[in-house]
Amino acid sequence: MDTRTYTSQTNQVIVTLEDGAALSEIRKALLLIRGVAAVRVAHGDNMVTPALRTKIRKARKESSDGETIVCSTPEEMQQYFDSL
């Protein structure tokens, strides 16, 4: 009796389209590729921009360096986020 356990690692490819006109055809073509399990579409609202990515890196570095931010109100927190 074979009792091996198989695990698979999921990889993702992110494609950014300037014009969504070909989205349907690109989605169909991707699904024809052997090994493609799923194709999901996320619109611009869900994207991390390069500027936001820079802010995230800065915040992670501050956190790892032990810098602590204390905000007492939502307004203070928003002011901090705006300053990043």
N, C-alpha and C positions, 0 to 999 in steps of 0.2 A: 504494500500500500504506500503510495507517494504522499508524504506529509509536508512537502516543501511549501513555504510561504512566499508568495510573490508580492513585491511592492513596486509601485511605479512612482516616478518623480514627475510631477506636472511642471511643464515649462510654459511660459506665456510669451507671446509676441504682440507688441502694441504698435499699431499702424495709425498714423494721424493723416486724415484727409482734409485738404483745404476745401474741396467741393464734394458734397455728399451725393452728387448725381450718379456716380458709379457704385455707390455703396452696396446696392442689392447684388450687382454682378460680382463684385469683389467678394462679398460674403459667400455667394454660391461657389465661386472658384476655390476659396479656402476650404470649404467643406468637402471638396473633391480630392484634396490632398490626403494621401494615406497617413494616418496617425493624428489627424486633426480631430479632436474630440468634440469641440464646441466652438462657436463663434459668437461672441457677445458684442453688442454695440453700446458704447457710452458716448453721450453727447457732451459738448463743450463744458457744461456745468460741472462735470465730474473730473476734469483734467487738472493735473498739477503743473502749473506753469514753471518755467525756469526761475522766475523771480521768487515764486513761493518755495521752490526747492532750495534756493539759497537761504531763505529765511528759516526753513526747517533745519538745514545744516547748522546755521548759526545757533539756533535754540538748543540743538542737541549738544553742541560743543560747550555752550554755557552750562548746561546741565551736567555734563561729564566733568567739567572743571569745578563743580561744587558751588557754582553761583546760584543763589536762591532768590526767587522773585515772590514777593508777598503782595497780593492784591486784596483789598478789603471790600471793594465794590465792583460790580460789573463794568462800571465806567473806567475804573483804574486798570482793570484787565484789558479793556479795549484800547486804552491809551498805550499800554505796554505792547500789545500786538501791532498797533499802528507804527510804533517806533522801530520794529524789527526790520 
